[in-house]
Amino acid sequence: MSSTHAPLPRWSVAAPAAALAAAVFNAALSGSPLGLSLLAVALVGAVLASVHHAEVIAHRVGEPFGTFLFAVAVTVIEVGLIVSIMLSGGPGAEVLARDTVMAAIMIILNGVIGLCLLVGGLRHGEQTYAQPGVSAALATLAALSVLVLVLPNFVTSSPGPVYAPAQLGFVGIISLVLYATFVMVQTIRHRDYFLHENLAQTASAAASTVPGGRVATISGLLLLVSLVAVVWLAKTLAPAVEAIVDGAGAPKAVVGVVIAGLVLLPEGIAALRAARADRVQTSLNLALGSALATIGLTIPVVAGLALVFDWQLVLGVNPTNTVLLLLTLLVATLSLSTGRTTVMQGALHIVLFAVFLFMLVVP
């Protein structure tokens, strides 16, 4: 296999370093509108750099390993952000994991997938993908979502939308087991379920430009720097976002959606670019893998911490979000059940995402 991949662009090396520097010196920058603007520019640069380096690594290791590594890298850092906020014990810490997971699922299943299918359908008419892998991902995601976000509203061992300690520990363990099983199926036992002939042909045609080990290693390090900067800057900009939301009279839950959207932005852009290039299989691998990692990694960690530190962890979502979550899972299962997508499926998911956002503002 040849390794004639072009050197990394200078901007892709400079952007992560600049973003990390901006995050380190955020206290000096966040005190003025100009400083906040610079932080926002640094955030955009880090997002674009992370997408570039993720694509380099995906090209090196092949599919579906590339999309899997990208999704896990983003989720691990997102979990670190959630845990750090929960450890600080600030207001709303008991619902942070629930709100983040719920927002991430709705953003990914409706926002990201909807936009990918809509753009891909407008550009290519009809797109195809491998059905077995998508079905396995959706089945696992449906089980995890209901067990984590819906079932706590109906248990009787503990009052309120919370699990009793034994229940919380059990749900944390089975979440990790289900996610680990899915990863094994995706990357080892049934890897072909997550590949499509278009994806295989693209990889074969581009085999002559596979990046070398040195370039891939550098991209891996820069990807981690970029993702750390994205999450750090998102956390830094959160107070400004909260002030804007409060000034507009919108509910606090909007802040969680904005922060989740910023953290998921690198994966969203990568998925959209893949859909535009007629690689909807990559888009679905990224989106569904990210949603699964968000639940499968976040819940076991926060459940363990809640048990150790005796935290009250609220997981059950309200009735409105319960309906929207179940509707989203049903529609996703039906719209992704044929192995073919058009603008119809994309428009449907976009509308559901709009409904979710509208109901946040006008509950």
N, C-alpha and C positions, 0 to 999 in steps of 0.2 A: 504494500500500500504506500503510495507516494504521500509526502508531506510538504506540499508546495504552497501551503496556505500563506497568504500575504501577511506581513507584519501587522501588529495591532495598530489601529489609527491612534494618533497622538491624543486626540480628544478623549478616547476611551480610557486612556491612562490618566490624563489630567483631571477628568471630571470626578472620578471617585475620590482622588486625593483632595481636590478642592471642596467637595461635599463633606468629607470627614473633617477637614479643617474648619469649615463653617459650623458643623455640629459641635466641635470642641469649643469654639469661641461663640457659641450661641447666646451666652449671657450678654455679651457686648453688642450683638447684632439685633437681638429681639426687642430692644427697647425703643425702637423707632420704626416708622413706616418703611423707610429706606432699608433698614436692616432686615425687616421681615420680608421685603421684596427680594433681597439678596439670598435669604434662606430659601425662599420659594424657588428661585432660579437654580440654586444648588441642588434642591430636591429633584427638579426636573432633569438636571444633568445626571444625577445619580441613577434615576430611573432608566434613562436612555442607555447609560453605560451598562447597567445590570442586564438589560435586554440583550445588548450586543455580546457581552461576555457569556451569557447563558447560551446563546446560539452557537458561539464558538465551542463551548464544552459539549453541547448536544451533538454538534457535528463530529467531534472527536470520539465520543463514547457510543454514538448511535442511539436510535430510538428502541424502546421507550425510556432508556436509562436517562437520557438528557432531560426530558420533561420531568421525570421523577425526581432527579437531583435538584432541579430548579424549584419545584414545588416544595420539597422538604426543606431546602435552604431558607426560603421565604418564611415557611411556617415555623421553623425552629426559632428564628429571630423574632417572629410575631409572638410566640409563646414567651420568649424572654421578656418582651415588652409588657405583656399581660402580667406575668409573675412579678416583675419589678414594681408595677403599680399596685398590685395586690399586697405585696410585702410592705409597702409604704402605708397601707391602711387608710387611704384617702376616702372621701365620700363616694359612695356608689361602687366600692370595690367588690361587694358581694354579688353584684349583677354584671360585672365587667365581662367575665368569661361568657355568660349567656348572650349578652348583647353583641359581643364581638363575633361569636360563632354564628348567631342568627344573621347578622349583617353580612358576614362573609358568604354564607350559603346563598342568600338572596342576590348579592352582587355577582357571584360566580354563575349560579344556575340561570339567572334571568338577565343580568346586565351583560356579563362577559360572553356567555354562550349566545344570548340573543343577538348581540352586536356582531359576533363572528358569523353566525348563520345568515344574518341580514346582509352584511357586506359581502360575504362569500357568494350568497345567492344572487345578489345584484351584479356581481362581477363575472360569475361563472355559470349562472343558471341553476344547475343542480350539482351538488357535491355528494360524494360517497365516502363511507368509512366502514371499518370492520365492526360489525354489530356485537359479537360476543363480548368484547372487552368493555364496550359502553354499557351493555346490559349488566355485566358484573359490577361495574362501578356504581351504577344507579341503584342496584339492589342493596349494595353495601351502604351507600349513602342514605337511602331511605331508612334502613334499619337503625343506623347510628343517629340520624336526625330525630326520629320519633323517640328512641330510648333516652336520648339526652335532653331534648327540648320539650317534648309533649308529655311523656309518661309521668314526670314529677308532679304534674298538676292533678293526677288521679290516684297516687298512692295514699295510704291512710296511716302509715307508721309515723309520719311527721306532719305537723300542720303547715299549710302554705305550699307554695310550688317548690318544695325542696325534698331531697332524699334524706332518709335516715342514714347515719354513718355506715351501717352495713350495706345498705343499698347503694350508697355513693361509691364505696370501695368496689363493689361488684360491677357496677356500670363502668367505672374507670378501667377495670381489668378487661372486661369484654370489649370495650372500645379499642383498647390496644391490641387485643387478640384479633379482632376483625380487621383492623388496619394492617397488622403484620401479615395476616393471611393474604389480603389483597395485594400487598407489595410482593410477596412470594409468587403469587399467580402472575402478576404483571411483568416481573423481571426475570423469572426463572422457569417455572413449570409451563406457563402458557403465554409466553412472550408474543407469539404470533397473533394472539387475540387483539393486541394493541397496535398492530401494524396493518397498513393497507397497501395495496399494490402501487398506488400513486406515491405513497411515502417511500416504498422500497425502490421504485424507479428513480425518484429524486435522489435518494442516497447513492444509488449506483452511478448515476450521471455525475455526481459531485465527488466521487471517490478519489479523483485525482487531486483534489484540493483539501484533503483532510488535514487539519492543523497538526503540527508536531507536538511531542510531549511537552517541550519547553513552553510553547505558546499556550497550550491548554492549561498548564500549571499556573502560568502568570494570569491567565483569564480567570481561573478558579479563585485565586487570591483576590483579584480585583473585584470579582463578583461578590465575595464575602464582604469586602470593604464597602462596596456600593450598597448592598442590602442593609448592612449595619447603619450606614449613613441615612438611607431612606427611612428606616424605623426611628432613628434618633431625631432626625429633622421633623418627621411627622409628629413625634411626641412634643418637640419644641414648639411647633406651630399650633398644637392643640389648644392652648389658652386663647390665642388670637381667633381661632375658629370658633371656640366656645363663646367669646365675646361677641362675634358677629351673629352667631345663632341667637344669643340672648337678646341682642339689639333688635333682631327681627321678630322676636317673640315666638320662636320655634321651640319645640320640645327638646330636652336634653339628649334624647335618643338620636337626634340628627348628628350630634357630634361623633357618636360611635360609628355611624355610617360613613362619615367623612374620613375619619381616621382609618377605618378598615379599607376604604377605597384607596387611600394613599398607599397603604402597605401592599395592597394587591395590584397596584398600578403596573409594576414591572411585568407580572404574569399576564395581566390584561392586554398590554401592548404586544407582548410576544405572541399571545394567542391570536390577536387580531391580524398581525402581520402574517402568521401562518395561514389564516383563512383567506387572506387576499392572494396568497401564493398558491391557492388551491390545495392546501394541506390541512383540511379540516380535521383529519385524524390527530394531527399534532395539537390543534386547538382544543379538541375534546380531551386528549390526554392531559394537557396542562390544566384545563379548567376543573375537570372531575377529580384529577389527582390532588389538586390544591384544596378542593372542598373536603375531600376525605382526610387529607393530612391535617387540616384545620381542626376537625373533630377528633380524629384518631390520635393526635399528639397533644392537643391542648387539654382535653378533658382528663386524661389520665394524670397529667402533671398537676393541674389545679385541684383535682380530686384528692391526690396524695397530699398536697400542701394543706388543703382544708382539713383533712383528717389529722395531720401532724400538729397543726397550729390551732385546731378547734375553731375554724372559721365557719360562719354561716354562708353557704354557697347556694344562691338562688339560680336554678336552671330552667324552670318551667316558664315558657313564654305566655303572654297574655292571649285571650281568645282570638283577637284579630290576627295576630301573628301566627297562631295555631292554624287558622283557616288558610292563610296565605302560604304557609309552609307546606301543608298537605296538598293544596292546590298546585303549588309549584312542583312538588315531587310527582304528582299524578300527570301533569302536563309534560314534564320532562321525560317521564317514562313513555308516554304515548308519542311525543314528537320525535324521540330518538329511538323508535322501535323498528324502523324499516331499513336502516342502513343508507338512507338518502335524505338530504335536506334541501329545502328551498327557502325563499324569502318568507313564506307563510310561517314556518316554525320560528324564524328569527323575529318577525313582527309580533308573534304571540308572546314570546318571552320578554321582549322589550316592553310590551303593554303591562305584563305582570310586574315588571320592575317599577314601572311608573306608578302602578297602583300601590306597591309597597312604600314608595317614597311619599306619595300623596297621603296615605293613611298615617304616616309618621307625623306629618305636618298638621293634618286635619283628622285626628283620631275619631 
